[in-house]
């Protein structure tokens, strides 16, 4: 159940290019979570919010578009610095490719923020959902979902130096 907030200034990309990019970013995030991006159910719970910001750099409008992506996932879905780095690199590369400007500094105009939502803070369907709830809906095995979710959350907290009882 990942969520992307994609900030693309109006007119930065052609509409067809933008739609293709949004689809590609969705697939990138699903793979980063360990999900199958070709699974129709998984894709239907992957939402993208497209924002049209007016961007200023150093207090002035820049000559070239700047992009921002916030990739929100439930806690435990992006464990390990390598997984986050790969997500950042793939999203950045997809945006630079979509822009097609040939600008050697285009990567510098893309900021990507992987954001893990703490366990129990993912609000959907009128309530708070945990990773096990979400995974259970996807894999249709509540016991396995609970075991995997508990392991991933414990791993995430250990990474962050959070001690649990």
N, C-alpha and C positions, 0 to 999 in steps of 0.2 A: 504494500500500500504506500508506495513512494509518492512524494509530491515535489514537483519542480516549480519554482518561481523563476521565470525566465524574463529578464529585462533586456529588451531590444528597442532602441530608439526607432520611432516611426520613420519609415523610408530607408532604413539601413540595409534591408534585404528585400528582394523581390518576393511577393506573396507566395508563389510556388516554392521558392527556395526556403522560405521561412517554415512552411508546412512540412517540408521534407526534413529540415533541421529539427523541428519539434519532435517528429516521429523518431529520428535518430537519437536525440537526447533521452527520450523515454526508454528506448532499447538499452542505451548505455547504462542508465541508472538501474534498470531491472537486472541486467547482468551483474552489476556491481553488488547488488543485494543477493545474488545467487539464484535469481529467478529466471525462468525461461521467457524471453521476450516474445516468443511466438505463441504463448499460451493466451487465449482470448480472455479468460477470466482474470488473469494477472494484469493484462493490459487495461481492462475496464476499471481496475482499482488504482491505476497509475494516472494521477491527474497532473496537468500542467496549467499553470496560470501565467498567461502572457501579459507582461506589463509594458507600457509605452512611456518610459521615463524621459524627462528632459534632463540631460546630463551636463554637469559643469565640472571642469577640472581646473583646480587652482582659481576658482571663482569666475571662469570664463567658459563659453561654449567651445568644445574642442573641434578641430578640423575633421576628425575621423570619428566614427561611432565607437562607443565603449559599451561593453556587454557585462552583465552580471547574472550569475545563476546560483540560486540557493537550492540545494538538493536536500530535502527533508526526508528522513527515513526513521522508522522506529529504532530505539536504542538496541544495539547489538548487530545491526545489519551491515555496518561498515567497520568492523573490527580490524585493527592493524593499520599502521601508517602506510603500508604499501597499497592497501586497497583504496584508501583515500587518495593517495597520490595518483594511482591509475585512473580513478574517476575524474580527478581534476585535469589530468593530461588528456584524456579522451574527450571530455566536454570541450576543453579549450581548442583542441585540434578540430573537432567537428564545427565549431563556430568559425574558426579561421578559414577552414575549407569552404564553408557556406558563403562567407563574405567574398572570398575569391579576389581580394584586393592585390595580392602579391606583396603587400606591405611586410617587410622583414620584421617589423616591430608589432605586428598585429597581435601576437600572443600577449604582449604587455597591456593590451586593451580589453582583455578578458579576465574577469575575476570569478572564481568558483568557490562556493562555500558549502562543504558537506556539513550537514547539521543533523545530529541524532537527537530525536525527541525522547526525553526521559520516559522510561517504562511507566505506563499508566497515564500518560499525558497526551496520547493520541486520541482526539475527540472525533468520533464518527457515529452516525446513526443515533445521535442523541445521547451518547455516553462515552466514557473513557474506555479505550481498548488497549490491551497489552499485546506484545509481540506474539504470544501464544494464540490469542484470539484471531489475529490476522493470519498467522501461518496455518492455523486450523482450518480456516475458511478456504485457504488455497489448496492445502494438501489433503484435506478431508480425513485427517487422523489426529484427533485431539491429544492423545497420549504422546505420540511422536512430536507433535507441535510443541507441547509443554516441555518435553525433554530438550529439544533443540533450542527453544527460546530461553529456557533457564540457563543452558550452557553459554549461549551467545551473550546474554545479559551479564552473567558472571564474568565472562572474558572481557567485556567492555568495561566493566567497573574495575576490574583488576588493572587494565590498561590505564585507566584514569587515576588509579591509586585510591579508589573508594573501597573502604573495607565494609563488608556486609557480615551480619551475624548469621 
